[in-house]
Amino acid sequence: MSEPHIRRAEAADLSAIVVMLADDPLGRSREDATEPLAKAYRDAFAAIDADPNQFLAVMTDSGRVIGTLQISYLAGLSLQGALRGQIEAVRVAADRRGERLGQRLLEWAVEQCRERGCKIVQLTTNKSRQDAHRFYDRLGFKASHIGYKLELNSVAADGAGSAAP
């Protein structure tokens, strides 16, 4: 094995990213890694890739994608106009967990946010992900807020969103 490397995701990485997103109990219920991938994934990747306030990262080792996360840079008026870095979809390939690769990814992402001028880095994690909570606590993140979500549409079997009535 070579030393893992973190870089911007490319379209060729999309299948490996979706496989990691689907590789846990929550992901299995909401993602579909079946090839060919649903058009919604390709469209989302294109939108993320074209947006200068988004960075979809992958960690690779010997050319294989072994980790991923997404950083969204959010401008806001609160905290005296602070720029925020929102980290989402942190995943490490199942066979590479336990090597502190997630920690490396998060530390890298925090540094990217710092270099971009963010005043705060934030993330959310599902209430059921107790291991993730301990992981983020260990890295210095504080569970300071309660998050709410309102689902606006559902995902059909083919991956296409359908508007809720």
Secondary structure, DSSP 8 states (H G I E B T S, - for coil): ----EEEE--GGGHHHHHHHHTSSHHHHHH----SS--HHHHHHHHHHHH-TTEEEEEEEETTEEEEEEEEEEEE-SHHHH-EEEEEEEEEE-GGGTTSSHHHHHHHHHHHHHHHHT-SEEEE---TT-HHHHHHHHHTT------------EEE-TTS-EEE--
